[in-house]
Amino acid sequence: MSLPAAISSVKVVEAVGKHTGTVIFLHGLGDQGTSFVPMAHMLGRQFPNLKFILPSAKSIPITMNSGYKMPGWFDVPTLDNLTTNSKRIDDEPGLMKSVTSLEQLIAQEVKNAQIPEESIVIGGFSQGSVISILTGITTTKKLGGVVALSGWVPLNHKIAEIASPHAKDLAVFWGHGTDDQVVKFSFGMKSIELLQSVPQINLPLLPAGQSYGKPGLTFRKYDGMPHSLAAEEIDDLTAWLQGITFDVWTASHRKGLANGESSGTGSTMGHQTFPSANQVMSYHSPRARLSRMTRED
């Protein structure tokens, strides 16, 4: 697989059963794709037909870190006013370069693995969520859904003019901690309001008791959680993915069975209980925390 311009490497966690859907998940600033292998294995137990693609960003100079190079999907001059001053502070060329790279990964998956666009979910943490939500809003592809964890909507000054017709049809899962010291919770809330209020997007906010809807915006806040992931958030994400699986991937699986194909390990999904939500993933070192969140086989 040839690597798109913004990507240095790709880690793939293959589906355990018959491959019918793909999740492409992007890391945060200064991290790498392999940090999310434990999360992929956790979710893979629930969804044996899912393949996980975990790209790593190339190292670029980061302005807020005095130009120090680190893996990043775009430059960040400051973490202040992320949702109110995007015209001045957003690295639009860097953002769009990474969006293009993510779209190329999607296209490669459709072509090489024969997975339809509707069976592909894109997502990410922090910077990775920014690229994922921007891609979801602007792409001409009909994706299965978008996962945005502890991020924000960039280019808010022009998001209406760059939104694609498919933006109104998105299924989005958004998780954010109230004690996020890096991407403030208020930035997440403003982004949620933006996704609801821009006429070209206009996603309905789903009620608390509903895990999934398309179109629909599933928003979950996590009291006391810093810039990290928690087991409770993985539980909520699992419930959301089950909705997409039943809506898209299971239909494809049934079609395969009707054609006499083997079911592999099947698509039955039992509930997995994770440890308590106070076992969180560090922003800078997610691998160790996620490993502790993974239940022993």
C-alpha positions as CSV (number, residue, x, y, z in Angstrom):
1,M,0.0,0.0,0.0
2,S,1.5,3.4,-1.0
3,L,1.5,5.9,1.8
4,P,-0.3,9.2,1.4
5,A,1.7,12.4,1.9
6,A,0.9,13.1,5.6
7,I,1.5,9.5,6.8
8,S,4.8,8.0,7.8
9,S,3.5,4.4,8.5
10,V,0.4,2.4,9.0
11,K,-0.4,-0.3,11.5
12,V,-3.2,-2.8,10.5
13,V,-5.1,-5.0,13.0
14,E,-6.9,-7.5,10.8
15,A,-10.5,-8.7,11.3
16,V,-10.7,-11.9,13.3
17,G,-13.6,-13.1,11.2
18,K,-14.8,-12.3,7.7
19,H,-13.8,-8.8,6.9
20,T,-17.0,-6.7,6.3
21,G,-16.1,-3.3,7.7
22,T,-13.1,-1.0,8.5
23,V,-12.3,1.6,11.2
24,I,-9.5,4.1,10.4
25,F,-8.4,5.8,13.6
26,L,-5.9,8.7,13.9
27,H,-3.8,9.5,16.9
28,G,-3.2,12.8,18.6
29,L,-0.3,15.2,18.5
30,G,3.1,13.6,19.4
31,D,1.7,10.1,19.4
32,Q,1.6,7.2,16.9
33,G,-0.9,4.8,15.5
34,T,0.5,1.8,17.3
35,S,-0.7,3.3,20.6
36,F,-4.2,2.4,19.7
37,V,-3.6,-1.3,19.0
38,P,-4.9,-2.2,22.5
39,M,-8.1,-0.3,21.7
40,A,-8.4,-2.1,18.4
41,H,-8.1,-5.5,20.1
42,M,-10.7,-4.5,22.7
43,L,-13.2,-3.5,20.0
44,G,-12.2,-6.4,17.8
45,R,-13.5,-8.8,20.5
46,Q,-16.9,-7.2,20.1
47,F,-16.7,-6.8,16.4
48,P,-14.8,-9.7,14.8
49,N,-15.6,-8.6,11.3
50,L,-13.9,-5.2,11.7
51,K,-10.4,-4.4,10.5
52,F,-8.6,-1.4,12.1
53,I,-6.2,0.8,10.2
54,L,-4.0,3.0,12.5
55,P,-1.9,5.5,10.6
56,S,1.0,7.5,12.1
57,A,1.5,11.1,11.1
58,K,4.9,12.4,9.8
59,S,6.9,14.7,12.1
60,I,6.3,18.4,11.5
61,P,7.4,21.6,13.3
62,I,4.8,22.5,15.9
63,T,4.6,26.3,16.5
64,M,3.2,26.1,20.1
65,N,6.2,23.8,21.0
66,S,8.8,26.4,19.7
67,G,9.0,24.7,16.3
68,Y,10.0,21.3,17.8
69,K,9.2,18.5,15.3
70,M,6.9,15.7,16.4
71,P,4.2,13.5,14.7
72,G,1.3,15.8,13.9
73,W,-1.5,16.0,11.4
74,F,-1.3,19.8,11.3
75,D,0.5,22.7,13.0
76,V,-0.9,24.2,16.1
77,P,0.1,27.8,17.0
78,T,-2.0,27.9,20.2
79,L,-4.6,26.0,22.1
80,D,-6.6,29.2,22.9
81,N,-9.7,30.1,21.0
82,L,-9.7,27.0,18.9
83,T,-13.4,27.4,17.9
84,T,-13.7,31.2,17.7
85,N,-10.6,32.4,15.8
86,S,-10.0,29.7,13.2
87,K,-9.3,32.1,10.3
88,R,-6.2,33.4,12.1
89,I,-4.8,30.3,13.8
90,D,-5.9,27.3,11.8
91,D,-3.2,25.6,9.6
92,E,-5.5,25.2,6.7
93,P,-2.9,23.7,4.3
94,G,-1.8,21.2,6.9
95,L,-5.4,20.3,7.7
96,M,-6.3,19.8,4.1
97,K,-3.2,17.8,3.4
98,S,-4.1,15.3,6.2
99,V,-7.8,15.2,5.0
100,T,-6.6,14.3,1.5
101,S,-4.3,11.6,3.0
102,L,-7.2,10.2,5.0
103,E,-9.4,10.2,1.9
104,Q,-6.7,8.3,0.1
105,L,-6.6,5.6,2.8
106,I,-10.4,5.3,2.4
107,A,-10.1,5.0,-1.4
108,Q,-7.4,2.3,-1.0
109,E,-9.6,0.3,1.3
110,V,-12.5,0.5,-1.1
111,K,-10.3,-0.6,-4.0
112,N,-8.0,-3.1,-2.4
113,A,-10.2,-4.7,0.2
114,Q,-13.5,-4.3,-1.6
115,I,-15.1,-2.6,1.4
116,P,-17.9,-0.2,0.5
117,E,-17.7,3.4,1.7
118,E,-20.7,2.9,3.9
119,S,-18.9,0.2,5.8
120,I,-15.9,2.4,6.7
121,V,-15.8,4.5,9.9
122,I,-13.2,7.2,10.4
123,G,-12.2,8.6,13.8
124,G,-9.5,9.9,16.0
125,F,-8.3,11.3,19.3
126,S,-7.5,15.1,19.7
127,Q,-5.8,16.1,16.5
128,G,-6.9,12.9,14.9
129,S,-10.5,13.7,15.7
130,V,-10.1,17.1,14.1
131,I,-9.0,15.5,10.8
132,S,-11.7,12.9,11.0
133,I,-14.6,15.3,11.6
134,L,-13.3,17.7,8.9
135,T,-13.0,14.8,6.5
136,G,-16.5,13.6,7.4
137,I,-17.9,17.1,6.8
138,T,-16.1,17.7,3.5
139,T,-15.8,14.3,1.8
140,T,-17.9,13.3,-1.2
141,K,-17.8,9.7,0.2
142,K,-20.8,8.2,2.0
143,L,-19.1,7.0,5.1
144,G,-20.5,4.7,7.8
145,G,-19.7,7.2,10.5
146,V,-17.2,9.5,12.3
147,V,-15.7,9.2,15.8
148,A,-14.4,12.4,17.4
149,L,-12.8,12.0,20.8
150,S,-11.6,15.1,22.7
151,G,-11.4,17.3,19.6
152,W,-13.0,20.3,17.9
153,V,-14.3,21.4,14.5
154,P,-11.6,23.4,12.6
155,L,-12.0,26.0,9.9
156,N,-15.3,27.1,11.6
157,H,-15.2,30.4,9.7
158,K,-15.7,28.6,6.4
159,I,-17.2,25.2,7.4
160,A,-20.5,26.0,5.7
161,E,-19.0,26.7,2.3
162,I,-16.8,23.6,2.3
163,A,-19.4,21.1,3.7
164,S,-20.4,18.4,1.2
165,P,-24.0,17.4,0.5
166,H,-23.3,14.2,2.5
167,A,-22.6,16.2,5.7
168,K,-26.3,16.2,6.6
169,D,-26.3,12.4,6.5
170,L,-23.5,11.8,9.0
171,A,-23.6,9.6,12.1
172,V,-21.2,11.1,14.6
173,F,-20.0,9.9,18.0
174,W,-18.4,12.7,20.1
175,G,-16.8,12.1,23.5
176,H,-15.2,14.8,25.6
177,G,-14.0,15.0,29.3
178,T,-15.2,18.0,31.4
179,D,-11.7,18.4,32.9
180,D,-9.8,18.4,29.6
181,Q,-6.8,20.6,30.1
182,V,-5.6,20.5,26.5
183,V,-8.7,20.9,24.3
184,K,-11.1,22.6,26.7
185,F,-14.6,21.0,27.2
186,S,-16.1,24.4,26.1
187,F,-14.4,24.0,22.7
188,G,-16.1,20.6,22.3
189,M,-19.5,22.1,23.3
190,K,-19.1,24.9,20.7
191,S,-18.2,22.4,18.1
192,I,-21.4,20.4,18.9
193,E,-23.4,23.6,18.6
194,L,-21.8,24.3,15.2
195,L,-22.7,20.8,13.9
196,Q,-26.3,21.5,14.8
197,S,-26.6,25.1,13.7
198,V,-24.8,25.3,10.3
199,P,-27.6,24.7,7.7
200,Q,-25.3,22.7,5.4
201,I,-24.7,20.2,8.3
202,N,-27.6,20.5,10.7
203,L,-27.1,17.3,12.5
204,P,-29.8,16.4,15.1
205,L,-28.5,15.9,18.7
206,L,-29.7,12.5,19.8
207,P,-31.3,12.1,23.3
208,A,-29.2,10.6,26.0
209,G,-30.9,7.2,25.9
210,Q,-30.2,6.7,22.2
211,S,-26.8,5.3,21.3
212,Y,-26.9,5.7,17.5
213,G,-28.8,7.4,14.7
214,K,-28.1,8.4,11.1
215,P,-28.1,11.2,10.6
216,G,-27.4,12.0,14.2
217,L,-24.9,13.4,16.7
218,T,-24.3,11.2,19.7
219,F,-22.6,13.4,22.3
220,R,-21.2,12.0,25.6
221,K,-19.5,14.0,28.3
222,Y,-17.3,12.4,31.0
223,D,-17.2,14.2,34.3
224,G,-13.7,14.6,35.7
225,M,-12.0,13.1,32.6
226,P,-8.9,15.0,31.4
227,H,-7.5,14.9,27.9
228,S,-7.7,11.1,27.7
229,L,-9.8,8.1,27.1
230,A,-11.8,6.2,29.7
231,A,-13.3,2.7,29.8
232,E,-16.8,4.3,30.1
233,E,-16.1,6.1,26.8
234,I,-15.1,2.8,25.1
235,D,-18.3,1.3,26.3
236,D,-20.3,4.1,24.8
237,L,-18.4,3.9,21.5
238,T,-19.1,0.2,21.5
239,A,-22.8,0.8,21.7
240,W,-22.6,3.3,18.9
241,L,-20.7,1.0,16.7
242,Q,-23.3,-1.7,17.3
243,G,-25.8,0.6,15.7
244,I,-23.7,1.1,12.6
245,T,-23.0,-2.6,12.4
246,F,-26.6,-3.5,12.5
247,D,-27.4,-0.7,10.1
248,V,-24.7,-1.3,7.5
249,W,-22.3,-4.2,8.0
250,T,-24.8,-6.8,9.2
251,A,-26.9,-6.3,6.1
252,S,-23.8,-6.9,4.0
253,H,-23.0,-10.0,6.1
254,R,-26.5,-11.4,5.5
255,K,-26.1,-10.8,1.8
256,G,-22.9,-12.8,1.8
257,L,-24.6,-15.7,3.7
258,A,-27.5,-15.6,1.2
259,N,-24.8,-16.1,-1.5
260,G,-23.4,-19.2,0.3
261,E,-20.3,-17.5,1.8
262,S,-18.8,-18.7,5.1
263,S,-19.6,-16.6,8.1
264,G,-16.2,-16.9,9.7
265,T,-16.6,-16.2,13.4
266,G,-19.9,-14.6,12.7
267,S,-21.3,-11.2,13.7
268,T,-22.8,-12.0,17.1
269,M,-21.9,-9.3,19.6
270,G,-22.0,-10.0,23.3
271,H,-21.6,-7.3,25.9
272,Q,-18.1,-6.9,27.3
273,T,-17.7,-5.2,30.7
274,F,-14.6,-2.9,30.9
275,P,-12.9,-1.7,34.1
276,S,-14.1,1.4,35.9
277,A,-14.0,4.7,34.0
278,N,-11.3,6.2,36.3
279,Q,-8.7,4.0,34.5
280,V,-7.9,6.6,31.8
281,M,-5.5,6.8,28.9
282,S,-2.8,9.4,29.2
283,Y,-2.7,11.9,26.4
284,H,1.0,11.4,25.8
285,S,1.3,7.7,26.6
286,P,-2.0,5.9,25.8
287,R,-0.6,2.4,25.2
288,A,0.1,1.5,28.8
289,R,-3.3,2.8,30.0
290,L,-5.2,1.1,27.2
291,S,-3.3,-2.1,27.9
292,R,-4.6,-2.0,31.5
293,M,-8.1,-1.4,30.2
294,T,-7.9,-4.5,28.0
295,R,-9.5,-7.5,29.7
296,E,-7.4,-10.7,30.0
297,D,-8.3,-13.4,27.5
